[in-house]
């Protein structure tokens, strides 16, 4: 698989995973161009499953629960990812009018993620996802409306194209393929990155400090430098030298 050490079936440990759960080639991921590993972010779901739900027990400790632990992690990861966007929605001023709906979804999410494995696996994640998506679309719509950018023309194709020095503020880039695009010196005030594919997109000298729904995984998968401005809650990747 592109960006990972090997193709492997789901549930099979990576060949570079050590018994202490550290990566055997972590220091060499950049040189080996393993962008998939660098960009991966579990949003804290791994810690929740291991430390809280299974009280320190791991799939290495008990073979009979291995599949269950993996399934619980996948569900928890999906819920944590959705909660990440819901929590950010709480900070977006135009979304205040639907804040009660957002809070209700966050509370439901927290209750499920703090429950037992049986409750997590029986929870209708897809139905919950549909409700979250409706809210997130409303948030995006309210934001673009507040920025008067509902009708701002967005390029039809970003893949590998250059947008150096462009002002891309207020655009909704949700689920857009931004792979290998050149965004050097671009401005992104209020730009929405929900689910955008940023692999190898170059944000050197760009201002991403006021973007919306940008995740650490998206930043890790992209290119940039120390002159790139990031939101305060995100870190500079080790690859941005």
C-alpha angles and dihedrals in degrees: 000000000000111000096011132092096245148349109261139160119261112272095028112117118242113261089238095055111113125210090256088056093249122130115254092211100033093124091052100047093105095050091047090049092232094163093164091061093043093049098046117114123174093192089233095301093123093058091046093052096044101038104031111021097038097025096231096320115130136193088259091062098056124024094191092065097042097105092043092052092049092048092048090049092052092051092044092048091053091049093047091050091053091046090054090061093042091052091051089049087062089064095051108099098208089055093062091100091065096037095116090059091048093050091050091054092047092051092049090049093051093048092053095044090052094049131089126285093258092056092046093050093046094048114110097240095174094054089048091048090054091054091048092049091054091053094045091051089052090050091051091048093049091048097050089046092053090051092047088235101120090110098034107131114245123198112257093222130033100165109128094337128134122242099166114172092000123144104231095168119147096015121137105230094171111156091352120150103240094164114155093348117153111236098163112160092358125149120227106180107168092350114157117228099176107157094342116157105235100171110152092348107150115231097168110154089359124137109235095152095110100039123129128232094001111152134204090245091057091049092047091052093051134070126247145130141232089280091062110105113223133186110270094248094058128078131223110254119239088241092065098087 
